[in-house]
Protein backbone atom coordinates (compact mmCIF):
# COMPACT_ATOMS: atom_id res chain seq x y z
CA UNK A 1 0.00 0.00 0.00
CA UNK A 2 1.29 3.47 -0.84
CA UNK A 3 0.91 6.73 1.01
CA UNK A 4 1.17 10.26 -0.23
CA UNK A 5 2.54 12.81 2.20
CA UNK A 6 2.18 16.49 1.38
CA UNK A 7 4.17 19.03 3.34
CA UNK A 8 3.00 22.63 3.18
CA UNK A 9 5.65 25.26 3.83
CA UNK A 10 5.72 28.99 4.49
CA UNK A 11 8.09 29.67 1.59
CA UNK A 12 9.11 28.18 -1.73
CA UNK A 13 12.74 28.08 -0.56
CA UNK A 14 11.86 25.95 2.46
CA UNK A 15 9.82 23.62 0.25
CA UNK A 16 12.77 23.33 -2.15
CA UNK A 17 15.09 22.47 0.76
CA UNK A 18 12.69 19.76 1.95
CA UNK A 19 12.45 18.40 -1.60
CA UNK A 20 16.24 18.19 -1.88
CA UNK A 21 16.52 16.62 1.58
CA UNK A 22 14.06 13.86 0.66
CA UNK A 23 16.08 13.03 -2.45
CA UNK A 24 19.39 13.19 -0.54
CA UNK A 25 17.89 10.81 2.04
CA UNK A 26 17.28 8.25 -0.69
CA UNK A 27 13.75 8.84 -1.93
CA UNK A 28 13.78 8.57 -5.75
CA UNK A 29 13.25 11.87 -7.55
CA UNK A 30 10.46 10.18 -9.54
CA UNK A 31 8.27 10.04 -6.39
CA UNK A 32 9.08 13.45 -4.87
CA UNK A 33 7.28 16.48 -6.30
CA UNK A 34 7.86 20.18 -5.65
CA UNK A 35 5.18 22.81 -6.24
CA UNK A 36 7.06 26.09 -5.72
CA UNK A 37 3.98 28.24 -6.32
CA UNK A 38 2.07 26.53 -3.51
CA UNK A 39 5.08 25.87 -1.27
CA UNK A 40 4.30 22.15 -1.20
CA UNK A 41 6.28 18.96 -1.42
CA UNK A 42 4.61 15.62 -2.14
CA UNK A 43 6.23 12.25 -1.68
CA UNK A 44 4.63 8.97 -2.72
CA UNK A 45 6.03 6.10 -0.72
CA UNK A 46 5.31 2.76 0.87
CA UNK A 47 3.61 2.60 4.25
CA UNK A 48 6.89 1.28 5.69
CA UNK A 49 8.92 4.30 4.48
CA UNK A 50 6.25 6.91 5.35
CA UNK A 51 7.60 7.58 8.88
CA UNK A 52 11.03 8.42 7.44
CA UNK A 53 9.49 10.75 4.83
CA UNK A 54 7.41 12.42 7.55
CA UNK A 55 10.53 12.96 9.68
CA UNK A 56 12.40 14.55 6.75
CA UNK A 57 9.46 16.90 6.11
CA UNK A 58 9.26 17.81 9.82
CA UNK A 59 12.94 18.82 9.85
CA UNK A 60 11.93 21.78 7.69
CA UNK A 61 9.13 22.94 10.00
CA UNK A 62 6.10 22.65 7.72
CA UNK A 63 2.86 24.49 8.34
CA UNK A 64 1.25 21.08 8.09
CA UNK A 65 1.61 17.57 6.71
CA UNK A 66 -1.29 15.86 4.99
CA UNK A 67 -1.29 12.10 4.53
CA UNK A 68 -3.49 10.07 2.18
CA UNK A 69 -3.69 6.36 1.37
CA UNK A 70 -3.39 4.93 -2.08
Secondary structure as a PSIPRED ss2 file (coil, helix, strand):
# PSIPRED VFORMAT (PSIPRED V4.0)

   1 X C   1.000  0.000  0.000
   2 X E   0.000  0.000  1.000
   3 X E   0.000  0.000  1.000
   4 X E   0.000  0.000  1.000
   5 X E   0.000  0.000  1.000
   6 X E   0.000  0.000  1.000
   7 X E   0.000  0.000  1.000
   8 X E   0.000  0.000  1.000
   9 X C   1.000  0.000  0.000
  10 X C   1.000  0.000  0.000
  11 X C   1.000  0.000  0.000
  12 X H   0.000  1.000  0.000
  13 X H   0.000  1.000  0.000
  14 X H   0.000  1.000  0.000
  15 X H   0.000  1.000  0.000
  16 X H   0.000  1.000  0.000
  17 X H   0.000  1.000  0.000
  18 X H   0.000  1.000  0.000
  19 X H   0.000  1.000  0.000
  20 X H   0.000  1.000  0.000
  21 X H   0.000  1.000  0.000
  22 X H   0.000  1.000  0.000
  23 X H   0.000  1.000  0.000
  24 X H   0.000  1.000  0.000
  25 X H   0.000  1.000  0.000
  26 X C   1.000  0.000  0.000
  27 X C   1.000  0.000  0.000
  28 X C   1.000  0.000  0.000
  29 X H   0.000  1.000  0.000
  30 X H   0.000  1.000  0.000
  31 X H   0.000  1.000  0.000
  32 X E   0.000  0.000  1.000
  33 X E   0.000  0.000  1.000
  34 X E   0.000  0.000  1.000
  35 X E   0.000  0.000  1.000
  36 X C   1.000  0.000  0.000
  37 X C   1.000  0.000  0.000
  38 X C   1.000  0.000  0.000
  39 X C   1.000  0.000  0.000
  40 X E   0.000  0.000  1.000
  41 X E   0.000  0.000  1.000
  42 X E   0.000  0.000  1.000
  43 X E   0.000  0.000  1.000
  44 X E   0.000  0.000  1.000
  45 X E   0.000  0.000  1.000
  46 X E   0.000  0.000  1.000
  47 X H   0.000  1.000  0.000
  48 X H   0.000  1.000  0.000
  49 X H   0.000  1.000  0.000
  50 X H   0.000  1.000  0.000
  51 X H   0.000  1.000  0.000
  52 X H   0.000  1.000  0.000
  53 X H   0.000  1.000  0.000
  54 X H   0.000  1.000  0.000
  55 X H   0.000  1.000  0.000
  56 X H   0.000  1.000  0.000
  57 X H   0.000  1.000  0.000
  58 X H   0.000  1.000  0.000
  59 X H   0.000  1.000  0.000
  60 X C   1.000  0.000  0.000
  61 X C   1.000  0.000  0.000
  62 X C   1.000  0.000  0.000
  63 X C   1.000  0.000  0.000
  64 X E   0.000  0.000  1.000
  65 X E   0.000  0.000  1.000
  66 X E   0.000  0.000  1.000
  67 X E   0.000  0.000  1.000
  68 X E   0.000  0.000  1.000
  69 X E   0.000  0.000  1.000
  70 X C   1.000  0.000  0.000
